[in-house]
Amino acid sequence: MTKLQLFYNKVPDAPFYQTEFGYYCMEKWIAEGHLTRETNLAELFGFDPNEFHYLGNLGGCEAPFVPPFEVKVLEDRGEHELVQDSAGRSVLYFKNRRSGFMPEYVDHPVKDMATWKEKCAWRLDPKTPERLKNLENHAIAAVNAQAQGKFINTYLVGGYMYLRSLFGPLELLYMFYDDPALIHTCMEAWYEIMNSGLQIYRQYVELDQILFDEDICYKTGSLISDDMICEFLVPYYTKLIDNVKKGQNRKLNLYCATDGYIEAVIPRYMSMGFNYFAPCEVAADCDVVGIGKKYPDILLSGGIDKRVLAQGRDAIDRMCGYIFPAMRKRGGYFPTCDHGVPEEVSFENYVYYRQKCLEYSK
């Protein structure tokens, strides 16, 4: 078995699959002369070959609109600009810089049933020809990938993340009480488009994993109550998962990706069949070793404190010495930063951390 297969089969004492969550430090490291845009990061940092093939077109951090909203500047505010993004949100950016930081989301497209129908509902038609063509083209490409042994990972926007992109995080909380029927209407649309897309993919390949980009937790808990999850998410998730599992011969892994205190939602998502949780953000009191002991059957990745990576070798030694022996013995874990590696992490510190990952994986 490959390292990734050992991970998914939760084999105890198997060497860690070597990869990274992502980076926010690359521009700094390039400017400092440590690497170039052409540098082979897998070779430099000892990453394993990529065994994933990703199927998208079902959203990520926002609804999968076809067509997307026109991206345009709404207002010039000197050093900043207010921009309508492809999800119909009004977003405040630094002028001439729209990535690498968290912007301010000023407004969102859905206010009521009228704005839902006018601005969004028609953009979520599962049968839009352009959408169908994109799904089928990606599915055809996945056939060869699966024949080559690639792990088919389907990426979609989770129900909470989808609703938040429509209404806004604060406005959504009011809407659960003020207009629950509208929330259910939006979630019916979510289910229809996700089910339609997954069924098209299933006509060509079997799925190994569905990654729900959810971001439903904050520092100390879930952003919505368990009762709300049960009312507004569980019925649609359950129906979707049941449908995609019909006729599935391969094991289907269900991956909940959320920052924050992930333990707040693990039991509920496990009850829906989810078996993989990440990135175990340490600043939100996620202890990947403790979570691994409490929930011995789930898969985990992440749990590497980005703040510790910025502190130096002694701190990195202590962190790795606590996490790596316990999680290697357990199995079903591989290390990554608990989010993208930030600019505060020096190249030298990161190289040292990668050396520790490789040492503990021999």
PEURDA-V656631 format. One record per backbone hydrogen bond with DSSP energy under -1.0 kcal/mol. NH is the residue of the N-H (numbers start at 1). CO is the residue of the C=O. E is the energy in kcal/mol with one decimal. If there is no record, write none. Layout:
BEGIN
<<NH/CO/E> <NH/CO/E>>
END
This chain:
BEGIN
<<6/2/-2.4> <7/3/-2.0> <8/4/-2.4> <9/5/-1.8> <10/7/-1.6> <11/6/-2.3> <13/328/-2.7> <14/11/-1.3> <24/341/-3.4> <29/25/-2.5> <30/26/-2.7> <31/27/-2.5> <32/28/-2.0> <33/30/-1.4> <34/29/-2.2> <39/36/-1.3> <41/39/-1.0> <44/40/-2.4> <45/41/-3.0> <46/42/-1.1> <47/42/-1.3> <48/18/-2.4> <53/151/-2.7> <55/153/-2.2> <60/62/-1.2> <65/63/-1.8> <66/123/-2.4> <69/86/-2.4> <72/84/-1.4> <74/82/-3.4> <75/82/-1.7> <77/80/-2.6> <81/93/-2.1> <82/75/-2.9> <83/91/-3.1> <84/72/-3.1> <85/89/-2.4> <88/85/-2.0> <90/107/-2.0> <91/83/-3.2> <92/104/-3.4> <93/81/-2.4> <95/79/-2.9> <97/94/-2.0> <104/92/-1.8> <106/90/-2.7> <107/90/-1.4> <110/166/-2.5> <116/112/-2.1> <117/113/-2.3> <118/114/-2.6> <119/115/-2.6> <120/116/-1.6> <121/116/-3.2> <123/120/-1.3> <124/121/-1.6> <128/125/-1.4> <132/128/-2.5> <133/129/-2.4> <134/130/-2.1> <135/131/-2.5> <136/132/-2.5> <137/133/-2.5> <138/134/-2.2> <139/135/-2.3> <140/136/-2.4> <141/137/-1.8> <142/138/-1.6> <145/141/-1.4> <146/142/-2.8> <147/143/-2.0> <148/144/-1.4> <149/146/-1.6> <150/145/-2.6> <151/51/-3.7> <153/53/-2.6> <154/209/-3.1> <155/55/-2.8> <156/211/-2.6> <157/58/-2.1> <158/213/-2.6> <162/158/-2.6> <163/159/-2.3> <164/160/-2.7> <165/161/-1.9> <166/162/-1.3> <167/163/-2.5> <168/164/-2.1> <172/168/-2.4> <174/170/-1.3> <175/171/-2.2> <176/172/-1.8> <177/174/-1.2> <178/174/-3.0> <179/175/-2.3> <183/179/-1.4> <184/180/-2.3> <185/181/-2.1> <186/182/-2.5> <187/183/-2.4> <188/184/-2.3> <189/185/-1.7> <190/186/-2.1> <191/187/-2.8> <192/188/-2.4> <193/189/-2.2> <194/190/-2.4> <195/191/-3.1> <196/192/-2.2> <197/193/-2.1> <198/194/-2.7> <199/195/-2.3> <200/196/-1.8> <201/197/-2.2> <202/198/-2.5> <204/201/-1.5> <205/201/-2.7> <208/152/-1.9> <209/152/-1.7> <210/253/-2.4> <211/154/-3.6> <212/255/-3.1> <213/156/-2.8> <214/212/-1.1> <214/257/-2.1> <215/257/-1.9> <218/221/-3.0> <223/216/-3.4> <229/225/-2.2> <230/226/-2.6> <231/227/-2.0> <232/228/-3.1> <233/229/-1.9> <234/229/-2.7> <237/233/-2.6> <238/234/-3.0> <239/235/-1.7> <240/236/-2.2> <241/237/-3.1> <242/238/-2.5> <243/239/-2.0> <244/240/-2.3> <245/241/-1.7> <248/245/-2.1> <253/208/-2.6> <255/210/-2.6> <256/276/-2.8> <257/212/-2.3> <258/278/-2.2> <261/218/-3.2> <262/260/-1.7> <264/261/-1.7> <265/262/-1.8> <266/262/-1.1> <269/265/-2.5> <270/266/-2.7> <271/267/-1.8> <273/270/-1.8> <274/269/-2.4> <275/254/-1.9> <276/254/-1.6> <277/299/-2.2> <278/256/-1.5> <284/281/-1.1> <285/282/-2.0> <286/281/-1.4> <291/287/-3.0> <292/288/-2.2> <293/289/-1.8> <294/290/-2.4> <295/291/-2.6> <298/295/-1.3> <299/275/-3.5> <300/332/-2.5> <301/277/-1.1> <302/334/-1.2> <303/279/-2.7> <304/336/-1.6> <309/305/-1.7> <311/308/-1.6> <316/312/-2.1> <317/313/-2.9> <318/314/-2.1> <319/315/-2.2> <320/316/-2.7> <321/317/-2.5> <322/318/-1.4> <323/319/-2.4> <324/320/-2.0> <327/323/-2.6> <328/324/-2.4> <329/325/-2.0> <330/326/-1.7> <331/327/-2.4> <334/300/-1.0> <338/304/-2.6> <341/22/-2.6> <345/342/-1.6> <350/346/-2.2> <351/347/-2.5> <352/348/-2.0> <353/349/-2.5> <354/350/-2.6> <355/351/-2.0> <356/352/-1.8> <357/353/-2.1> <358/354/-2.1> <359/355/-2.4> <360/356/-2.3> <362/359/-1.1>>
END
